[in-house]
Amino acid sequence: MNPLQFISRAGKKIYRSICKLINRDNITLSKISPRKDLTELGTKYGGWVIPKSLLDSDSICYCVGCGEDISFDLALIDQIGCDVFGFDPTPRAIQFVKQVAGNNTKYHFFEVGLWDKDDTLKFYAPRNSDHVSHSLLNLQGTEDYFMAKVRRLNEIMQEHNHKKIDLLKIDIEGAEYKVIDSIIEDGLDIKILCIEYDECFNPLDSSYKLRIKHSVNQLLNAGFSLVCAQGSGNYTFIKQND
């Protein structure tokens, strides 16, 4: 490591430490309002930090983007006792979920993606064939893809007669921007919102932080409060009246 790289790395570490000290997200500088009931469920790779006390056995939880780690989804069932609705059109994810949770009566799985309208779209492969997540935005600039059905969240909720969602987790490789726009446009009643902004790992261009900041600000302006930012693109929001 040359001296400039060392200085840059040290500066970033100091910056992150300061942000943590003053309860600010190090990507968007948004204020974080921590809660005493925050609990991490799931594995280090697939887990999320949530305000567990806001959920109970009657809660409706949507987990969109399953991949090959549904530890968070299953932890919701095991520790809270609620029903979980999983969504992912990726062939490997479909096979994995059926193997791991196919007999779980509280896990309801649907082979569909999330977008801002009902359609059939291309899901582009990751550069590393060992990875499972495919992207509607083609975040990794590849040519291979599969075609799959996507739905608008409001339509899915109506189909299942869900007037509200107690927890929505979306890990959908860049499609989160469109989905968040649709959530705000439709005024959906969502108590806890867990979002991974995947451009933190595979940015389309140098403006990715501005896009993330704009999206986070949209949610804050729509009445959500940021209660956890894990510093790696994972954000947990709740409605401010909760």
Phi and psi in degrees as a GROMACS rama.xvg file:
@    title "Ramachandran Plot"
@    xaxis  label "Phi"
@    yaxis  label "Psi"
@TYPE xy
-80.453  167.01  ASN-2
-57.3562  -38.4347  PRO-3
-66.318  -39.4773  LEU-4
-65.0044  -39.5873  GLN-5
-63.1658  -45.4699  PHE-6
-63.1746  -42.431  ILE-7
-62.8362  -45.0995  SER-8
-65.8091  -41.2634  ARG-9
-64.9048  -39.7642  ALA-10
-63.584  -41.1543  GLY-11
-65.094  -38.6906  LYS-12
-65.7598  -41.6855  LYS-13
-64.6474  -43.0229  ILE-14
-59.4433  -46.4129  TYR-15
-63.1412  -38.0033  ARG-16
-65.2607  -41.1153  SER-17
-64.2903  -44.206  ILE-18
-59.6335  -42.1172  CYS-19
-64.1658  -39.2232  LYS-20
-64.913  -36.8305  LEU-21
-101.301  13.763  ILE-22
56.4735  53.467  ASN-23
-126.382  141.929  ARG-24
-70.1923  132.715  ASP-25
-77.142  -8.16036  ASN-26
-95.8521  -46.1173  ILE-27
-107.81  -12.0864  THR-28
64.8256  16.2332  LEU-29
-68.97  147.421  SER-30
-70.5217  134.817  LYS-31
-104.517  131.184  ILE-32
-111.126  85.7851  SER-33
-65.7254  155.22  PRO-34
-125.989  154.677  ARG-35
-74.7872  -17.1483  LYS-36
-96.399  13.298  ASP-37
-71.4701  130.341  LEU-38
-136.247  139.067  THR-39
-94.8684  124.803  GLU-40
-115.03  141.965  LEU-41
96.3333  -178.07  GLY-42
-74.6657  170.881  THR-43
-60.9818  -35.9948  LYS-44
-76.8382  -46.1297  TYR-45
-107.385  7.89241  GLY-46
-83.9948  163.977  GLY-47
-139.333  150.867  TRP-48
-95.5303  123.58  VAL-49
-137.27  156.439  ILE-50
-79.7537  91.8035  PRO-51
-60.9816  -30.7363  LYS-52
-68.08  -14.2974  SER-53
-84.9522  -0.815086  LEU-54
-117.248  151.016  LEU-55
-146.043  -173.589  ASP-56
-65.7676  -17.7796  SER-57
-91.7659  -1.71729  ASP-58
-67.4301  147.023  SER-59
-105.871  119.437  ILE-60
-119.761  128.504  CYS-61
-107.884  126.393  TYR-62
-118.664  107.416  CYS-63
-106.585  119.548  VAL-64
98.3337  88.7956  GLY-65
-95.5272  -40.5488  CYS-66
57.1287  -136.249  GLY-67
-119.881  34.9815  GLU-68
-149.349  100.711  ASP-69
-112.963  30.9522  ILE-70
-61.0723  -36.4932  SER-71
-66.3824  -46.2504  PHE-72
-57.2511  -46.9186  ASP-73
-71.3084  -31.2349  LEU-74
-65.6875  -36.3323  ALA-75
-60.1348  -42.7349  LEU-76
-68.0112  -47.1058  ILE-77
-69.1386  -41.017  ASP-78
-93.2466  -25.0429  GLN-79
-111.483  -28.7353  ILE-80
84.0038  16.7865  GLY-81
-93.5294  168.766  CYS-82
-83.8308  141.111  ASP-83
-122.163  134.11  VAL-84
-110.226  114.409  PHE-85
-103.192  144.406  GLY-86
-136.064  126.87  PHE-87
-170.88  125.174  ASP-88
-92.8879  -0.356469  PRO-89
-70.4907  127.051  THR-90
-52.7249  -44.2871  PRO-91
-66.6921  -37.3467  ARG-92
-66.1579  -40.4697  ALA-93
-59.8379  -46.358  ILE-94
-63.2174  -42.9819  GLN-95
-63.3223  -48.3652  PHE-96
-62.4654  -40.9299  VAL-97
-63.1008  -36.7506  LYS-98
-70.4782  -41.8474  GLN-99
-85.3472  -37.8666  VAL-100
-127.93  14.1296  ALA-101
-60.3242  -27.6161  GLY-102
-102.621  6.12765  ASN-103
-85.1594  113.434  ASN-104
-69.1102  -16.5402  THR-105
-96.2042  -1.38475  LYS-106
-108.124  118.351  TYR-107
-114.914  114.38  HIS-108
-111.384  140.521  PHE-109
-132.629  132.52  PHE-110
-87.0498  67.4716  GLU-111
-148.102  150.513  VAL-112
-99.7666  173.698  GLY-113
-113.582  137.496  LEU-114
-153.377  -168.21  TRP-115
-97.9592  4.77066  ASP-116
-160.477  162.099  LYS-117
-77.5677  127.892  ASP-118
-166.696  178.16  ASP-119
-124.275  119.527  THR-120
-131.442  168.494  LEU-121
-85.0726  131.383  LYS-122
-109.27  114.389  PHE-123
-86.9185  141.724  TYR-124
-71.7578  154.87  ALA-125
-74.2923  159.788  PRO-126
-65.2704  -38.3768  ARG-127
-89.1476  115.782  ASN-128
-66.9329  -14.2094  SER-129
-74.2562  -20.9499  ASP-130
-83.3116  153.904  HIS-131
-104.521  -28.5281  VAL-132
-73.4347  128.007  SER-133
-107.159  157.445  HIS-134
-127.976  129.596  SER-135
-66.5525  -30.9613  LEU-136
-87.7461  -2.00529  LEU-137
52.8121  55.1173  ASN-138
-59.0251  -28.6024  LEU-139
-102.576  7.24496  GLN-140
62.1079  47.2209  GLY-141
-106.01  172.563  THR-142
-106.045  -27.5032  GLU-143
-74.6319  143.405  ASP-144
-157.601  166.842  TYR-145
-128.602  157.707  PHE-146
-97.0565  138.777  MET-147
-152.651  159.489  ALA-148
-78.7362  139.299  LYS-149
-125.655  154.705  VAL-150
-133.697  155.987  ARG-151
-83.5875  137.696  ARG-152
-57.2147  -42.2508  LEU-153
-57.4798  -38.7073  ASN-154
-67.9165  -40.8511  GLU-155
-62.6458  -44.2448  ILE-156
-61.6939  -43.0265  MET-157
-63.1314  -39.3837  GLN-158
-61.849  -34.3367  GLU-159
-97.8792  6.9213  HIS-160
59.1546  39.2489  ASN-161
-102.034  112.517  HIS-162
-81.4399  -17.6387  LYS-163
-149.248  162.288  LYS-164
-124.015  128.956  ILE-165
-78.4287  -32.4008  ASP-166
-147.107  130.22  LEU-167
-123.855  119.574  LEU-168
-109.612  126.146  LYS-169
-125.749  121.296  ILE-170
-131.103  84.8166  ASP-171
-130.515  31.6938  ILE-172
52.9889  50.6083  GLU-173
100.139  -17.6953  GLY-174
-75.7358  -6.31804  ALA-175
-60.3554  -31.9831  GLU-176
-60.5764  -49.2668  TYR-177
-63.4418  -41.0387  LYS-178
-66.7678  -42.2432  VAL-179
-61.2027  -42.5419  ILE-180
-56.8064  -43.5135  ASP-181
-68.6802  -36.1087  SER-182
-61.6516  -44.5211  ILE-183
-69.636  -42.6952  ILE-184
-59.309  -40.768  GLU-185
-87.0806  -6.54137  ASP-186
59.2519  42.6877  GLY-187
-69.4906  144.418  LEU-188
-88.1108  99.1813  ASP-189
-126.509  126.47  ILE-190
-82.3726  -50.9797  LYS-191
-122.361  131.974  ILE-192
-126.923  116.869  LEU-193
-109.984  120.825  CYS-194
-128.685  132.731  ILE-195
-104.305  120.591  GLU-196
-88.6777  101.905  TYR-197
-73.7457  -12.4006  ASP-198
-67.5948  -13.4561  GLU-199
-61.6997  -26.2578  CYS-200
-103.953  -34.7018  PHE-201
-135.702  72.9398  ASN-202
-66.8845  140.662  PRO-203
-71.1137  -34.1479  LEU-204
-161.701  -174.579  ASP-205
-72.6792  -6.57832  SER-206
-93.4166  12.5647  SER-207
-62.3929  -35.3352  TYR-208
-65.7931  -33.766  LYS-209
-66.4209  -38.4091  LEU-210
-66.2334  -41.3922  ARG-211
-64.8625  -44.5689  ILE-212
-60.2958  -43.4086  LYS-213
-61.6772  -42.9464  HIS-214
-66.1406  -43.8459  SER-215
-61.8504  -42.7245  VAL-216
-63.0233  -35.922  ASN-217
-59.1784  -43.4351  GLN-218
-67.9829  -41.2355  LEU-219
-61.8124  -41.2455  LEU-220
-70.5229  -21.3465  ASN-221
-88.4383  3.90794  ALA-222
105.174  7.60597  GLY-223
-91.6853  153.958  PHE-224
-120.073  136.276  SER-225
-83.5217  117.293  LEU-226
-108.823  -15.6601  VAL-227
-156.916  132.493  CYS-228
-131.478  114.741  ALA-229
-82.8935  1.54717  GLN-230
82.0188  2.80622  GLY-231
-128.964  24.789  SER-232
95.0834  -5.10177  GLY-233
-95.5057  122.317  ASN-234
-125.745  140.706  TYR-235
-120.318  124.308  THR-236
-118.485  153.677  PHE-237
-134.366  158.965  ILE-238
-64.3191  137.195  LYS-239
-63.849  -22.6691  GLN-240
-86.4332  3.57579  ASN-241
